[in-house]
Amino acid sequence: MCESPKSMVAMDKKGKRIVQLLTTNPKISIAEISREVALTENAVRYRIEQLEKEGYIKDYRTRLDPSKFGKPFKVLFLMKIEEQDIRKVLMEFPSCNELVTIYRITGHYSIMAIGYFRDQNHMQDFIDRHLMKKTHITDLLPCIVTQEWKDDVFMDIE
């Protein structure tokens, strides 16, 4: 009995193992995955294509070390913005090169952003130049990261 492509993508043990292998080492070869999961290389290619098509695998990225590029100072910004102004403020953020991640969140604050800076002066200049000039930000809480315990995009898929 033939399985439909949709059911082929179901996260069975082999599919989960493929995702784990790719997550651990995005540069792993199809041949190596094939050996690990006991499937042919063509079957592995097909499964990976299906996992990508279905959105299980969003992209393949190279993670950089900001400190190697002169920006060792990581800061989380919590911003409170009036509901009617959130979209306007969010549309302005792409021009802020210091911010690498921006989230819309629930709770007292509306936005959480992560940025990297050369030092405290660079961060303060960014706050003055970009954030304090945005009159729609009614509360700003910058949180300097003093130590990272876990910065991982991996998740348990069991």
Secondary structure, 3 states (H helix, E strand, C coil): CCCCHHHHCCCCHHHHHHHHHHHHCCCCCHHHHHHHHCCCHHHHHHHHHHHHHCCCCCCCCCCCCHHHHCCCEEEEEEEEECHHHHHHHHHHHHHCCCEEEEEECCCCCCEEEEEEECCHHHHHHHHHHHHCCCCCEEEEEEEECCCCCCCCCCCCCC
